[in-house]
């Protein structure tokens, strides 16, 4: 039981770190054109509706999936059941996929760290789920 609690706490810590970075106004990137042909790069929080309004859907989806992941981690921490670790490992791929979607042109250093943390949480969740069998 202690290993399930420890594993859930590690996954919760990683997901919380990603959520903190997502709340900072440096992750979601929008490029705006000026009348003289230059491009202005603006960054926003992953939770900002501005990025969503300009058709950059991935940051908000990543933020929502990360919030769901935190809820799953808290439930696993409280209940200490192996099935909840399996749920975390199966659902932790969603924020990873949506976090790397804007890789082509709308990516910042903060978004890179968010993606790396979410990938690490995904890998750890798979390892922890296999250990708990």
N, C-alpha and C positions, 0 to 999 in steps of 0.2 A: 504494500500500500504506500509506503514511503517513496518508492521509486516513481509511482504514478503521480504523486503529489509533486515531487521534485521535477519530473519531466514537464508536467503541466505548468509549473512555475517558470521554468526556463522558456517554454514556448510563449507564455504570457509576457514575460519580460522582453523577448524579442519583438513580439507583435506590438507591445506598448511603445517600444522605441521607434518602430516604423510609424505608428500613429502620431507620435510627437513630431516626427519629421514631416509627416503629411500636413499637420496643422500649421507649420511654419509657412510664411508667404514666399517661399523660394522654390517650390517643387514643380508646379504646373506652369508650363511655358506657353506664351502666346506671342506670335510674331505679327506686328502691325506694319503696314506700308504707309509711308508718308507721301505727300504730294510730289516731292522732288525725287521719288524713286528709292529712297533709303528704307531700310527695315529697322523697326524698333522692337526690341525683345523685352517683354514684360513677364514677370513671374508672379504667381498667385499661390494661395493655399490649395491643397487638393480638395478642400471642402468649398471653395469659392464657386458660386454659380456663374461667375463671369467666364471662366474657362469652359464650362458646360454650355453656356449660351453662344460661345464662338465655336461650337462643334468639336471641342476637345473633351470627349466623353470619358476617356480612360482614367484621368485622375479622380474624378468623383466616384466612379465605380470601384476603383482601388480602395479609396477611403471607406466606402460602404462595406466592401468585403473584409477589410481590416477590422472594422467595428464588429462585424459578425464573428470574425475569428477571435477577437477578444472575449466576446460572450461565450463562445465555445470553450475557450481556455479557462475561463472562470468556472463554468459548469463542470469541466473536468477536474479542476482543482478542488471544488467542493464535493463532488460526488465520488471521486477517485475510482471510476470505473474504466476498464480497458476499452469498452465500446466508445467512450468519449474521446480517447486518444485516437482511435481509428477514424472517428468523425473529423477530428482536427486534421489528420494526415490526408484525408480525402478532399477536404474543402480548402486546404491551404494553397492549393495550386491556382485557385481562382484569382486571388490578389496578385500572385506572381505574373500570371498571364496579362492581366490588365495593367500592371505596372510597367511592363516592357513594351506595350503596344505603341506608345508615342516615341519609340526609340529612333525613328527616322529623322524627325525634325523638331520635335517638341520635348527634348530631353535636357535636364539640368544635372548638376553635380548632386544636388539633394535628391533628385529622382533616381539617380544611380545608387545612392546609399539606401534609399527606400527599397529598390528592387533587390539589392544584395541582401539586405536584412530579411526580406520576405522569402527569398530563395533559401537562405540559411534556415529560417523557421520551417520551410517546407521539407528540407532535407532532414532536419532534426526530428520533425514529426514522424517521418517515415521510419527513421532509426528507432525512435522511442516506441512506435507502434509495433515494430518487429521484436523489440526486446520484451515487450509486455506479453507476448504470446506464450 
